[in-house]
Every structure is written in C-alpha cells, then in structure tokens.
Amino acid sequence: MHGRAWTHAEGPTALFDQSVACLRRHRMLLPGVTVLERLVASVREQTDERL
C-alpha cells in the first residue's frame, strides 16, 4: 500500500478499495472497516511526510 500511495495520486477511497481487493484476492480475513480505514490514513500520512 505504501508503494501505491507513493506512486499514484489516489485518494483514500481508492486505496481502501485496493486494500480490500488485495485481501480478498489472497483469501485473507478482512479486518473491521475502522481498522482498515486507520491503516489507509496512516499510510497516506507517512506518504505525505515523505513528500
């Protein structure tokens, strides 16, 4: 997710959807919506700091 947030100018909704799709593709247990939302927000903050 870090790489995608860094190389693509996608919003949080797109990153969230990509995360859910990746977890489903690998047949992993999906976390709660708020957990995934916080993870996406954290990754976006780290990417903004790198810029």
C-alpha positions as CSV (number, residue, x, y, z in Angstrom):
1,M,0.0,0.0,0.0
2,H,2.9,2.3,0.7
3,G,4.2,2.0,-2.9
4,R,0.8,2.6,-4.4
5,A,0.2,5.7,-2.2
6,W,3.7,6.9,-3.2
7,T,3.5,6.3,-7.0
8,H,-0.2,7.0,-7.6
9,A,-2.2,10.1,-6.7
10,E,-5.1,8.1,-5.4
11,G,-7.5,9.2,-2.7
12,P,-8.3,7.3,0.4
13,T,-11.3,5.6,-1.1
14,A,-9.3,4.1,-3.9
15,L,-6.6,2.9,-1.5
16,F,-9.3,1.4,0.7
17,D,-10.9,-0.4,-2.2
18,Q,-7.5,-1.7,-3.4
19,S,-6.7,-3.0,0.1
20,V,-10.0,-4.9,0.3
21,A,-9.5,-6.3,-3.2
22,C,-5.9,-7.5,-2.3
23,L,-7.1,-9.1,0.9
24,R,-9.9,-10.9,-0.9
25,R,-7.6,-12.0,-3.7
26,H,-5.3,-13.6,-1.2
27,R,-8.2,-15.0,0.8
28,M,-7.2,-13.3,3.9
29,L,-9.5,-12.4,6.8
30,L,-10.8,-8.9,6.4
31,P,-10.3,-6.6,9.4
32,G,-13.1,-4.3,10.6
33,V,-13.8,-1.2,8.4
34,T,-12.4,1.2,11.0
35,V,-9.2,-0.8,11.3
36,L,-8.6,-0.7,7.6
37,E,-9.6,3.0,7.5
38,R,-7.0,3.8,10.1
39,L,-4.4,1.8,8.2
40,V,-5.1,3.7,5.0
41,A,-5.0,7.0,6.8
42,S,-1.7,6.1,8.4
43,V,-0.1,5.1,5.1
44,R,-1.3,8.4,3.5
45,E,0.2,10.4,6.4
46,Q,3.5,8.7,6.0
47,T,3.5,9.3,2.3
48,D,2.7,13.0,2.8
49,E,5.6,13.3,5.2
50,R,7.9,11.8,2.6
51,L,6.9,14.4,0.2
